[in-house]
Amino acid sequence: MKIAILGAGLMGSALGRVWASHGHEILYSYARDMGRLRTLAEATGHGARAVTPREAVSQSDVVLVAVPWRALDELLAQAGPMAGKIVISCMLPMTPDDEELAIGLDTSGAEELARRTEGRVVGAFNTVWSDVIRRHVDAPPAAGEEPTMFYLGDDREAKATVATLIRVAGFAPLDVGDLRQARLLEPFGLLMGRLGAMIDPLVAYRLVQP
Ligand SMILES: NC(=O)c1ccc[n+]([C@@H]2O[C@H](COP(=O)([O-])OP(=O)(O)OC[C@H]3O[C@@H](n4cnc5c(N)ncnc54)[C@H](OP(=O)(O)O)[C@@H]3O)[C@@H](O)[C@H]2O)c1
């Protein structure tokens, strides 16, 4: 798959690396420093490239949006049309000081992204620290020991595609429902972020069924 990564910081670079290591073609984009993006593409290997957001979106099958919530307006202006694309949101819609959720209860980051892009948005990866994903590049979990990754969305085909990308990133995907469930998942993501800070950035979760 060709995957556009919009925002190649902690999350975008970790996911780019793990997906590239499984043969996916990565297009990194959206940085104030293009030199840093090019260095990351070289370090990622497997044909990864640094391009503009518009090039990344237009050439890709899947788009990962991995920017701070406060940068979304600027990103969407640069990225161009995404209608009909499979769009993964790993964002938490945080206030500019990064302390609290800026929206919730009656909408969510994933729903707002779907409304604004008309993309087939799937929410995923926002319930673990990037450290967990980065660790899976060098030390993938043993079969049956993968942490769970909750994901959600309204489009069945988009969710099936994202489930495969969750698996290759070393998680057991668990579909938690439609896009509205992001109103519950995003606060859980913030809680997991706080637990990561309190306990260990490598904490993750696994759903067990007796
Ligand atoms: N980090 C985590 O563990 C984690 C966990 C769960 C969810 N999330 C969510 O994932 C999203 C990405 O988080 P992250 O930690 O990967 O962010 P990050 O490390 O700050 O990365 C943001 C990327 O966007 C680029 N960018 C370009 N223009 C920007 C601008 N005007 N303002 C800010 N960034 C700009 C930055 O590149 P330059 O600096 O080169 O410009 C950087 O590569 C956020 O919505 C966050 O809430 C993160």
The ligand as an SDF file (V2000), in Angstrom:
LIG
                    3D

 48 52  0  0  0  0  0  0  0  0999 V2000
    3.0270   11.1470   20.6810 N   0  0  0  0  0  0  0  0  0  0  0  0
    2.1730   10.2470   21.1750 C   0  0  0  0  0  0  0  0  0  0  0  0
    2.5860    9.3430   21.9270 O   0  0  0  0  0  0  0  0  0  0  0  0
    0.7120   10.3180   20.8460 C   0  0  0  0  0  0  0  0  0  0  0  0
   -0.1470    9.3340   21.3680 C   0  0  0  0  0  0  0  0  0  0  0  0
   -1.4950    9.3590   21.0340 C   0  0  0  0  0  0  0  0  0  0  0  0
   -1.9990   10.3260   20.1690 C   0  0  0  0  0  0  0  0  0  0  0  0
   -1.1470   11.2910   19.6930 N   0  0  0  0  0  0  0  0  0  0  0  0
   -1.7030   12.3110   18.7870 C   0  0  0  0  0  0  0  0  0  0  0  0
   -1.0600   12.1760   17.5220 O   0  0  0  0  0  0  0  0  0  0  0  0
   -0.9370   13.4530   16.8950 C   0  0  0  0  0  0  0  0  0  0  0  0
    0.5420   13.6640   16.5540 C   0  0  0  0  0  0  0  0  0  0  0  0
    1.2770   13.6780   17.7680 O   0  0  0  0  0  0  0  0  0  0  0  0
    2.8730   13.6510   17.7820 P   0  0  0  0  0  0  0  0  0  0  0  0
    3.2570   13.4700   19.2070 O   0  0  0  0  0  0  0  0  0  0  0  0
    3.3700   12.7280   16.7400 O   0  0  0  0  0  0  0  0  0  0  0  0
    3.1840   15.1590   17.3540 O   0  0  0  0  0  0  0  0  0  0  0  0
    4.6130   15.7850   17.0000 P   0  0  0  0  0  0  0  0  0  0  0  0
    5.6970   14.8690   17.4280 O   0  0  0  0  0  0  0  0  0  0  0  0
    4.5800   17.1840   17.5050 O   0  0  0  0  0  0  0  0  0  0  0  0
    4.5950   15.8030   15.4050 O   0  0  0  0  0  0  0  0  0  0  0  0
    3.8890   16.7650   14.6820 C   0  0  0  0  0  0  0  0  0  0  0  0
    4.4550   16.8360   13.2810 C   0  0  0  0  0  0  0  0  0  0  0  0
    3.7680   17.8550   12.5400 O   0  0  0  0  0  0  0  0  0  0  0  0
    4.7270   18.6890   11.8960 C   0  0  0  0  0  0  0  0  0  0  0  0
    4.2660   20.0690   11.7720 N   0  0  0  0  0  0  0  0  0  0  0  0
    4.3160   20.8070   10.6480 C   0  0  0  0  0  0  0  0  0  0  0  0
    3.7920   22.0060   10.8480 N   0  0  0  0  0  0  0  0  0  0  0  0
    3.4250   22.0760   12.1310 C   0  0  0  0  0  0  0  0  0  0  0  0
    2.8370   23.0900   12.9190 C   0  0  0  0  0  0  0  0  0  0  0  0
    2.4810   24.2730   12.4080 N   0  0  0  0  0  0  0  0  0  0  0  0
    2.6250   22.8290   14.2270 N   0  0  0  0  0  0  0  0  0  0  0  0
    2.9430   21.6350   14.7380 C   0  0  0  0  0  0  0  0  0  0  0  0
    3.4900   20.6080   14.0240 N   0  0  0  0  0  0  0  0  0  0  0  0
    3.7260   20.8400   12.7350 C   0  0  0  0  0  0  0  0  0  0  0  0
    5.9600   18.6130   12.7510 C   0  0  0  0  0  0  0  0  0  0  0  0
    7.1130   18.7540   11.9420 O   0  0  0  0  0  0  0  0  0  0  0  0
    8.1900   19.9290   12.2140 P   0  0  0  0  0  0  0  0  0  0  0  0
    8.3920   20.0080   13.6870 O   0  0  0  0  0  0  0  0  0  0  0  0
    9.3920   19.5210   11.4300 O   0  0  0  0  0  0  0  0  0  0  0  0
    7.5060   21.1340   11.6690 O   0  0  0  0  0  0  0  0  0  0  0  0
    5.9220   17.1830   13.2860 C   0  0  0  0  0  0  0  0  0  0  0  0
    6.5950   16.2920   12.4330 O   0  0  0  0  0  0  0  0  0  0  0  0
   -1.4660   14.4810   17.8870 C   0  0  0  0  0  0  0  0  0  0  0  0
   -2.7660   14.8450   17.5270 O   0  0  0  0  0  0  0  0  0  0  0  0
   -1.4470   13.7500   19.2220 C   0  0  0  0  0  0  0  0  0  0  0  0
   -2.4750   14.1930   20.0960 O   0  0  0  0  0  0  0  0  0  0  0  0
    0.1830   11.3040   20.0030 C   0  0  0  0  0  0  0  0  0  0  0  0
  1  2  1  0
  2  3  2  0
  2  4  1  0
  4  5  1  0
  4 48  2  0
  5  6  2  0
  6  7  1  0
  7  8  2  0
  8  9  1  0
  8 48  1  0
  9 10  1  0
  9 46  1  0
 10 11  1  0
 11 12  1  0
 11 44  1  0
 12 13  1  0
 13 14  1  0
 14 15  2  0
 14 16  1  0
 14 17  1  0
 17 18  1  0
 18 19  2  0
 18 20  1  0
 18 21  1  0
 21 22  1  0
 22 23  1  0
 23 24  1  0
 23 42  1  0
 24 25  1  0
 25 26  1  0
 25 36  1  0
 26 27  1  0
 26 35  1  0
 27 28  2  0
 28 29  1  0
 29 30  1  0
 29 35  2  0
 30 31  1  0
 30 32  2  0
 32 33  1  0
 33 34  2  0
 34 35  1  0
 36 37  1  0
 36 42  1  0
 37 38  1  0
 38 39  2  0
 38 40  1  0
 38 41  1  0
 42 43  1  0
 44 45  1  0
 44 46  1  0
 46 47  1  0
M  CHG  2   8   1  16  -1
M  END
$$$$
